[in-house]
Amino acid sequence: MFEAQLPRQINALQFAQQGKELSGSLPLKSMMRLIPSLLDDSGKVAFNLRFGIDEEGIRYIRGRLTTRLQLLCQRCLKPMEYDINDELVLGIILSHAQAQTLPKHYEPLLVTGEPQELLPLIEDELIVRLPIVAMHENEECKLKTLQTKIKADNGNNPFTKLSQLK
């Protein structure tokens, strides 16, 4: 499930203090909460995470996630590819009160100081990047719908035969 050099757990506070960087990839099939949203769980998510402390003393994780997900278009009900190539900027906080004082360019990441699993962290970031409703672009969806209609009209459509009886 994990690449050999990737730790299974991270201590975000300690990693930020040390200025660590993690790069690698994780298989989509290991992300049990993400899988129900996918048509196909093959593939991987590549990531790069840099831990540090900014000039205001805020511990952070900055990085990039890159993957291609297979989703079901809710308009034409055909498979669609959904690319994620996004930056993430997380401010590491120890309490909900700290989240209120976090600058707007940070998303809060609440930690306890104990090691946390790396996989759920990456999976959470992918889940929040999923579209609310997966759909092709309008033109692409119209083309797929038209292709389906043409295939259905090739004599296999019972309504075509009914219309000929009129």
C-alpha positions as CSV (number, residue, x, y, z in Angstrom):
1,M,0.0,0.0,0.0
2,F,2.8,2.5,0.9
3,E,5.9,3.1,-1.1
4,A,9.0,1.8,0.8
5,Q,10.3,5.3,1.7
6,L,7.0,6.8,2.9
7,P,6.1,6.7,6.6
8,R,2.8,5.3,7.5
9,Q,2.4,7.9,10.2
10,I,3.6,11.5,10.5
11,N,4.0,13.9,13.3
12,A,3.0,17.2,11.6
13,L,4.3,19.4,14.5
14,Q,7.7,17.6,14.5
15,F,7.9,17.5,10.7
16,A,7.2,21.3,10.6
17,Q,9.9,22.0,13.2
18,Q,12.4,19.9,11.1
19,G,11.3,21.3,7.7
20,K,10.7,17.9,6.3
21,E,9.5,17.1,2.8
22,L,7.6,14.0,1.6
23,S,7.0,13.0,-2.0
24,G,5.4,9.9,-3.3
25,S,2.2,8.2,-4.4
26,L,-0.5,6.2,-2.9
27,P,-2.9,3.8,-4.6
28,L,-6.5,5.0,-5.0
29,K,-7.7,1.5,-4.1
30,S,-6.4,2.0,-0.5
31,M,-8.8,5.0,0.1
32,M,-12.0,3.3,1.3
33,R,-13.9,6.6,1.9
34,L,-13.1,7.8,-1.6
35,I,-13.8,4.6,-3.5
36,P,-17.7,4.9,-3.5
37,S,-17.4,8.1,-5.5
38,L,-15.2,6.5,-8.2
39,L,-16.1,4.3,-11.2
40,D,-12.6,2.8,-11.1
41,D,-10.2,2.6,-8.2
42,S,-7.1,1.8,-10.2
43,G,-4.4,4.5,-10.4
44,K,-2.5,6.6,-7.8
45,V,-2.4,10.0,-6.4
46,A,1.0,11.6,-6.5
47,F,1.8,14.1,-3.8
48,N,4.5,16.4,-2.5
49,L,4.2,17.8,1.0
50,R,6.5,20.4,2.5
51,F,6.4,21.0,6.3
52,G,7.6,24.2,7.9
53,I,7.1,27.3,10.0
54,D,6.2,30.6,8.3
55,E,7.4,34.1,9.3
56,E,4.3,34.5,11.6
57,G,5.3,31.3,13.5
58,I,2.5,29.2,12.0
59,R,3.3,25.6,11.4
60,Y,2.2,24.5,7.9
61,I,2.0,21.9,5.3
62,R,2.2,23.1,1.7
63,G,2.1,20.8,-1.2
64,R,0.5,19.5,-4.4
65,L,-1.8,16.6,-5.2
66,T,-2.0,15.1,-8.7
67,T,-4.3,12.4,-9.9
68,R,-6.9,11.5,-12.5
69,L,-10.2,10.1,-11.2
70,Q,-12.8,8.1,-13.0
71,L,-16.3,9.5,-12.1
72,L,-19.8,9.0,-13.5
73,C,-21.3,12.0,-15.3
74,Q,-24.6,12.7,-13.7
75,R,-26.0,14.3,-16.8
76,C,-25.3,11.6,-19.5
77,L,-24.5,8.7,-17.1
78,K,-21.2,8.0,-19.0
79,P,-17.7,7.7,-17.5
80,M,-15.7,10.9,-17.2
81,E,-12.2,11.7,-16.2
82,Y,-11.7,14.3,-13.5
83,D,-8.2,15.7,-13.1
84,I,-6.9,17.0,-9.8
85,N,-3.7,19.0,-9.9
86,D,-4.1,21.3,-6.9
87,E,-2.0,23.0,-4.2
88,L,-2.8,22.6,-0.6
89,V,-1.9,24.9,2.2
90,L,-2.7,23.7,5.6
91,G,-2.1,25.6,8.9
92,I,-1.4,23.1,11.7
93,I,-3.5,23.9,14.8
94,L,-3.9,22.3,18.2
95,S,-7.3,23.7,19.1
96,H,-10.5,25.0,17.5
97,A,-9.7,28.4,19.0
98,Q,-6.5,28.5,17.0
99,A,-8.5,28.0,13.8
100,Q,-10.2,31.4,14.4
101,T,-6.8,33.2,14.4
102,L,-5.4,31.3,11.4
103,P,-4.8,33.6,8.3
104,K,-7.4,33.1,5.5
105,H,-4.8,31.5,3.1
106,Y,-4.5,28.5,5.4
107,E,-7.0,25.7,5.7
108,P,-6.9,24.4,9.3
109,L,-5.5,21.0,10.1
110,L,-6.3,20.0,13.7
111,V,-3.7,17.8,15.2
112,T,-3.2,16.4,18.7
113,G,0.5,16.2,18.8
114,E,0.4,12.5,18.4
115,P,1.4,10.8,15.1
116,Q,-1.4,10.7,12.5
117,E,-1.9,8.5,9.5
118,L,-0.6,9.9,6.2
119,L,-3.2,8.1,4.0
120,P,-6.3,9.7,5.6
121,L,-4.7,13.1,5.3
122,I,-4.3,12.7,1.5
123,E,-7.7,11.0,1.2
124,D,-9.4,13.9,3.0
125,E,-7.8,16.4,0.6
126,L,-9.0,14.4,-2.4
127,I,-12.5,14.1,-1.1
128,V,-12.9,17.8,-0.6
129,R,-11.8,18.4,-4.2
130,L,-14.5,16.2,-5.7
131,P,-17.1,18.0,-7.6
132,I,-20.5,18.4,-5.9
133,V,-22.1,17.0,-9.1
134,A,-19.8,15.2,-11.6
135,M,-20.6,16.4,-15.1
136,H,-18.8,16.6,-18.4
137,E,-18.6,20.0,-20.1
138,N,-21.8,20.9,-21.9
139,E,-20.6,20.2,-25.4
140,E,-18.9,16.9,-24.5
141,C,-22.1,15.8,-22.7
142,K,-24.3,16.7,-25.7
143,L,-22.0,14.7,-28.0
144,K,-22.2,11.6,-25.8
145,T,-25.9,12.0,-25.5
146,L,-26.2,12.3,-29.3
147,Q,-24.0,9.3,-29.9
148,T,-26.2,7.3,-27.5
149,K,-29.3,8.4,-29.3
150,I,-27.9,7.6,-32.7
151,K,-27.0,4.1,-31.5
152,A,-30.5,3.6,-30.1
153,D,-32.1,4.8,-33.3
154,N,-30.3,2.2,-35.4
155,G,-33.4,0.0,-35.5
156,N,-33.0,-1.2,-31.9
157,N,-35.4,1.4,-30.5
158,P,-38.9,0.0,-30.0
159,F,-40.4,3.5,-30.3
160,T,-39.0,3.8,-33.8
161,K,-40.9,0.8,-34.9
162,L,-44.1,2.1,-33.2
163,S,-43.8,5.4,-35.0
164,Q,-43.6,3.4,-38.3
165,L,-46.9,1.7,-37.5
166,K,-48.7,5.1,-37.5
